[in-house]
Amino acid sequence: MEAELTALVEEGGRVTGLRAATPLGSVTVRADLIVGADGRHSDVREKAGLDTVGLGAPMGVLWLRLSRYPSDPGQTSGRVDADRILVMLNREDYWQCAFVILKGGFDQIHRDRLESFREAIVWVNSSIGPTSRF
């Protein structure tokens, strides 16, 4: 947490660790396996010189976190419609939600403002549990 990759450590033509800047200073971490889990625009992948493979997925996902109440159902849930999908993962004290949108659709959601987005989430959530919290 709160660490920024500054360099990969290479020995004998292979990556054997990384260097990172942290609030407490610079740190070097050595490992048999380095996993770049830093997202779509990965610094780890870039520094390793790895290319991406464009799969042309027609969708994007907005990740959000919603409060979870004791009265909410316990199971992971979801709802699918012709143009909307929401998956709610039970993380015990909150819901981790994935709201699927058309690729490039975030700008439209931004233009439509928060109220339209809330209406979409309430629609999806209506089959799962209480909606008054929205």
N, C-alpha and C positions, 0 to 999 in steps of 0.2 A: 504494500500500500504506500502511496505517496512516493513512489520511486520512478524515476525517468531513465530509461535506457540511454546510455551514452555511447557504448561500444560493445561489440561482441569480442570475446577472447578466443583467439584461434591458435591452435598448436598442431603442427604436422598436417596442415591442410584441412583440418576439421574444427568445428566450433566446440569449445570445451567449457564455455562459461560466458558471463557477461559482466559489464561494468554499468553501474547505475548511480545517479545522483539522488540522494535522499535528504530530508530536512536535517539529518544528523551528519551529513557529509557523504563522500564517495564510498562505494562499496563494490567489491568484486565477489561474484558468486560463481563457483565452479560446479558443473553437473555433467552427468553422462548424457542427459537429454535436456535440450532447451526448447520450450514450447512457447511460441509467440501467440498469446491469447489477448492481443491488444487491438483487436478489431479489424475492420475492413481496410483501414489505411495503416497497416502494421509497420511500426518502426523496426521491429525485429526482422520481419520478412525483407524489408528494404535493405537493411544493413547486411543481411545474409546474401543479398543479390538474387533472391528467389522471385520468379514471375508468378502472377496469378493466372488462373484459367477463368475466362469469362463464360459463365454458364447461361447467361441471358435470362435469368429468373424474372418473371413478369411481376414480381411483388417485392415489397419491402415490409419490414416489421417495426412497429413502434412498441418499445418496451416501457411499461409503466408499473408502478407499485400502488396498490390500493389497500386501505386499512381492512383488516379482517376482524369480524365481530364473533363473539362466542356463539351467537345464534346462526352463523353462516354454516352451510353444509361443509362436511369435511373433505369431500372428494375433489380431486382435480376436475375441472369442468371446462366446457367450451360450447360455442354456438356457431353454426355456419349458415350463411344465407348466400344468395347469388352474388352479392358484392361485398359481404362483410364476414369476417372471421375474428373471433376473440377466443383465446385460450387463457384460462385462469389456473395457475399452478399454486396449490396450497403450500405456503411456506410457514405454516403454523401461526405466526403473529402478523402476517400480511399475505396478500395475493400478489404474485408476480404474474403480470399480464402481458400477453403478446397480441397486439391488434394488427392484423394483416391489412396492408393497403396496397394499392396499385403502385408499381415502381414509378418513382418520380412524383407520387401523389402527395408528398408532404407539403409542397408549396400550396396546393389547393386547400389542404386542411388548415394551413396557416392563414390563407386568405379568408376562409369561411369562419374563422374565429373559434374561440373556445366553446361557445354555446352549441354549435353544430357538432363538435367533437364529443361533448358530453352527451348529446342526444343519441349519438351512435353507440357510445359505451352503455348507456342506459338500455337501449334496445337489446343489445347483446346480453347484458346482465339480467334482463327481465325474466329469463327462464332459469336463472341460477340462484338468485337470492334477493334480499331487499335492495331497493334502488334509492331510498331516501337520502343516503349519504352523498349522492352526487349533486 
